Amino acid sequence: MKLTETEKNSALWQKISSYLNERLNSLRAYNDGDINILTDVQTATVRGQIKEVKAFQAMATRPENMDSDE
């Protein structure tokens, strides 16, 4: 799925995009942090969440000819 230019420029997408950026930064900090020692399962879960956030962000940048997930 790809967003149209109108959708990308909408106030709603700007809010969602801002949230996704904050969420991605938070997840990366949690995954990379020295304070938290994560188990393998927890690490895999956080990495999956990071991948999902990136997939949502890609809706605004994905080329027209890409219909499937990465």
ChimeraX attribute file (.defattr): number of C-alpha atoms within 10 A of each C-alpha:
attribute: neighborCount
match mode: 1-to-1
recipient: residues
	/A:1	16
	/A:2	17
	/A:3	16
	/A:4	13
	/A:5	9
	/A:6	9
	/A:7	13
	/A:8	16
	/A:9	12
	/A:10	11
	/A:11	11
	/A:12	11
	/A:13	15
	/A:14	13
	/A:15	11
	/A:16	13
	/A:17	17
	/A:18	13
	/A:19	13
	/A:20	18
	/A:21	15
	/A:22	12
	/A:23	15
	/A:24	19
	/A:25	13
	/A:26	13
	/A:27	17
	/A:28	15
	/A:29	12
	/A:30	16
	/A:31	20
	/A:32	13
	/A:33	11
	/A:34	9
	/A:35	8
	/A:36	10
	/A:37	12
	/A:38	15
	/A:39	9
	/A:40	9
	/A:41	9
	/A:42	12
	/A:43	15
	/A:44	13
	/A:45	13
	/A:46	17
	/A:47	15
	/A:48	12
	/A:49	16
	/A:50	19
	/A:51	14
	/A:52	14
	/A:53	18
	/A:54	14
	/A:55	15
	/A:56	15
	/A:57	17
	/A:58	16
	/A:59	14
	/A:60	18
	/A:61	12
	/A:62	15
	/A:63	12
	/A:64	10
	/A:65	8
	/A:66	10
	/A:67	10
	/A:68	6
	/A:69	8
	/A:70	7
